[in-house]
């Protein structure tokens, strides 16, 4: 499933970087070579990061 339609970022690609990339969703977008466009996906992206942060704690 796509997390970000504007940049064609798949959720699985975002999740693959979430455990190893510190910072915000925007940092992971940068690691993937993109930046948020319309920004509608950032809430869901931050929720995914929160899942990893909760599990790591």
N, C-alpha and C positions, 0 to 999 in steps of 0.2 A: 504494500500500500504506500502511496505517496504521502509524505509528511508535508512537503512544500511543493506545490504545483508550479509556482513561478520559476523555481530553480531545478525542478525535477529531482528533488532529494527524496530518496526512499527512506521509510522509517527504519528498515533494517540497516542501512548505511549509517544513519544517525545513531542508532543504538550501538553499533559496533564501536563508535568513537566515544560514546558517553562515559564508559568506565575509565578511559585513559586520558581524556581531555578535560583539564580543569577549567572552570569558568562558566560562562553562560552559554545559552544556545547559540548566540551570535559567534562565540569562539569556535564552536563546532562547525557552524556554517563556513567560517573562514578556513578551517582545516580542510573542508570539502571543496574549497575554491570558490565559494559563493558568499553573498551577503543577502540578508532578508530584503525582499522587494516590497510586497504589500503588507507584510508583517502579520498577517492573519494567522499564520502557523506558529508564531512564537509561543503562545500560551500552551499549546499541545507539546511543543518541543521542550519547554521548561518543565512540564509535568513528567515527561520521560526522564529528564535529568533528575527530578526529585525522586523518582522511583529508584534510580541508581544510588543516589545519596542516602536514601533511607536503608537500602540493603547493605550499603558499605559501612554504615554506622554500627 
